[in-house]
Every structure is written in structure tokens, then in C-alpha cells.
């Protein structure tokens, strides 16, 4: 029961943030919160879906991933698009010479620090890749104006979220779900191109991701409540009924 509540809380946190950015377009294949999949009701058309956390990730790491995804989206993608590049708060902060770049790096290090708190920590290779992304992001941002645009396009936090997702998939994803037949017959270059642009198939999601349609939230909430009620009924012991006492005085005549 505790695991179910923990996983529900993690996905609930993601849904709350997704509601704020529901009108935003998908920002490429590494978008922390959203993806595109083919719409089954309109063949050939794409629909935007939410990136939720799959059931095979434990609740403690699921909550960390949820918080990291929302932080990365807010910092890298949450504001506006300019010159075809999505800007977040870190990019805007970086416009302030000197101080802005230092503060942006500090925020990126806070995201990195949270990534390291997953169960068992991160392997040294993943940590080095994350730190390299943060350093490159800082160095590029030092170049006036052009560097700020390049910094917004680079998105160190978003890249580090994907590294965390790959780490969690490698650690927890069951072998039965790692099936190359999910994309059999698909050209490798075409598959890579689509995934880079944010287009996925339902059977071939990004790492550490389960898709959810925007109209599935109410159904998911109702299912959780039903499961909780069934759990409570299973542990509740039925009370023994007692026959009513005859409190009338006297006997029969």
C-alpha cells in the first residue's frame, strides 16, 4: 500500500507541473515532461502525451525522478520560444552578466545533487557526463548574447535528466520489457531521427517513461481510489451482530 501511495504521489507531482505547461509544444526528444505519439483516432497525426514514471521504478527513486524532471523543465523549457529555441528560467537568469551564469550553474548543480540521491547513487561515468554538461553550459553562457542562445539550446539540466533516466532503466527495467521487436522493421536512422524530434511509438518509449494521455488523469485518479478502498476492505474485520435484548418487564400472562 505504501509503495502504491508513493508512486501515485510522484506521478501526481508530475501532473501538477504538466498542467501548467499543457499548451507548450514538445521540445525535442529529451523534453522532460512531454512526448509525441501517433494518434490512434487520427492515423498519420501526432498527439502530445505526458511522460509518467513506470511501475518498475521504486517509489523513492520515482519521487526523485519526478522532482528532477519538473526542475529541469522549469529551468530549461518553461518560459518561451525565441529564434526556434525554447527558453527556461536558467537561460533568462544567464542574461545577467557574470552573476547570472554563476547562479545558473549553481541551480544546475542542485539538480545534479538531487540526481545523486537515488538509491545506490550514480556510477562515476554518469556523474562525470553530468558534470561535463554543466561545465560546457557554463562556458558557453559566458559568451555575450550568442552564448546565451547557445546555452538555451544546449539544456544541461535536460541532458542530465536523460542520463538519470537511462541509469534507472539500466538498474530497474525488467528484461522482459527490453524487447527489440517493439520497433522491428523500423529503419534505425529513421527511428533515431524521430526520437530526437520527440516522436515515439507507444511500445518504444524513452527511458524510465510510461505514456499517459491528457484525458487519462481522471481515470487514473478513480482507479487509485478504488484500489485504496479495496485494500481497506480487505483488512477491515466484519463486526459480529448481536441480537436485540428484550427489555420489557414482566412475563407472559
Secondary structure, 3 states (H helix, E strand, C coil): CHHHHHHHHHHHHHHHHHHHCCCCCCCCCCCCCEEEEECCCCCCCEEEEEEECCCCCCHHHHHHHHHHHHHHHHHHCCCEEECCEEECHHHHHCCCCCHHHHHHHHHHHHHHHHHCCCCCCCCHHHHHHHHHHHHHHHHHHCCCCHHHHHHHHHCHHHHHHHHHHHHHHHHHCCHHHCCHHHHCCCCHHHHHHHHHCCECECCECCCCCEEECHHHHHHHHHHHHHHHHHHHHHHCCCCCCCCCCCCCCCCCC
